[in-house]
């Protein structure tokens, strides 16, 4: 689904970055052709654009981390739409150290602290997992979510890269140039820490996202004795990185280290593959090794003196160029308190995809510039977001959407490979949620109600409204409190009916008289809003005044009390359809 070319003034942020990325790729290709020092991607034939993301499977990979993937994915997809070859690399930082026991992981307790310091791929998976280690366990859920979201990528295990010797020459090069690297880092070590950013995390999810993988806070290779070594071995006895390099010989590549466990040994880096470069050297090394042109960075990597900034200088030691890319802002959660109580942790893409279709989740990332924060809804706000999405779909179909909005819609609904699977007949999410609430998921009742929404074009099977129906039902069952669920009265409230005044009785008569001729979603909407207008002497289609709105609210509260025993509930037209005409008549005293 190509996106129509747009002027700079109306283009969406993805198009603008795609322009910059293609221009940078062409510049580097030209520099390479002319014998310049631009980085080279092995095997490149013609213009190949490389974008990158990095994810640490140190625990559940949450929705804040997803921005690390979606930002380059959307740019890469736009570059593909324009006919260029693109590689989107996702580096699984599974050779990082296990830093802490994450909260909210079922079956995990502080006994896991014994593994702190080991590579993530050397830590056992949570109990009952089908995967061989900690990293693979948490990668699996993210991999499944990325597949559902239509993200095309090349996954790279850093454990595999380091233990196979793929980076051996880069490691030896870094050790030879450790003095140059140390001099770059020294420019920042004594600088005063930057002031607090004005953008502050406002909930638990944002605090967790701001923390990132934790790599930004790791040591930079400086030893207590004053020496500098950009390589950190994992101990061959305890398999932890509680090691200190004590000497290194450039000629023989012999490296001596001691470990907190008491072990000490000398190894040859020319054959030793049980360690890694420290993060502030590892990241720029990979930029040069892979020829990365575009990679965003989170706030924990973007302040002065942090990894992305320092990496721009260190990458030159590897004859590379720092990629272009924005700093991305926080992703917050609407309904975080409920989310935490239901699962005990920060929500992941898999959690979001249980209650929303991939198109909606993609749209939330596509419509906001990377430096704009936004929230993903797990509370009632999800209904409003779906309404907004459905209105946009209608505008796009009519050709009435603004160019940037149409572009965001196209990026959400499809990739360069084609359209994502969608619900054949996307009924309003709030309607489906109300029906799921009232019927408690009973499929026969759900089909009955949905088939009556539009008698002229009835739903004939639930597959027509799936997967949206399933997402709405999952939201109702997981994130709506039991006390807020709708329970229709089994019997009429005879005491309340007997105590009604003449005006209330008349309003019920007008409603009941109109049920048969208005038995559809649109018809009942007209009826329930029209009864108070008719009572006031106005036609049913009169524009509401403040007085009429007050009368409507009173009428609605009356119906809710008689039908479900409280003052509010699902939208009345949907509720009436769900209850059924005969039962409505009985509960309203007919």
Helices and strands as residue ranges (DSSP letters): H 13-33, E 48-55, H 63-81, E 85-92, G 110-115, G 120-122, H 134-148, E 154-157, H 158-163, H 168-176, H 178-189, H 204-211, G 215-217, E 231-233, E 243-248, E 254-259, E 264-268, E 275-277, H 279-290, E 297-298, G 299-301, H 307-314, G 315-318, E 327-328, E 331-334, H 336-343, H 349-355, H 358-366, E 374-377, H 381-398, H 403-413, E 414-415, E 418-419, H 429-439, H 443-451, G 455-457, G 462-465, H 468-479, G 482-484, H 494-498, H 502-515, G 516-518, H 521-535, H 546-564, H 572-579, H 581-587
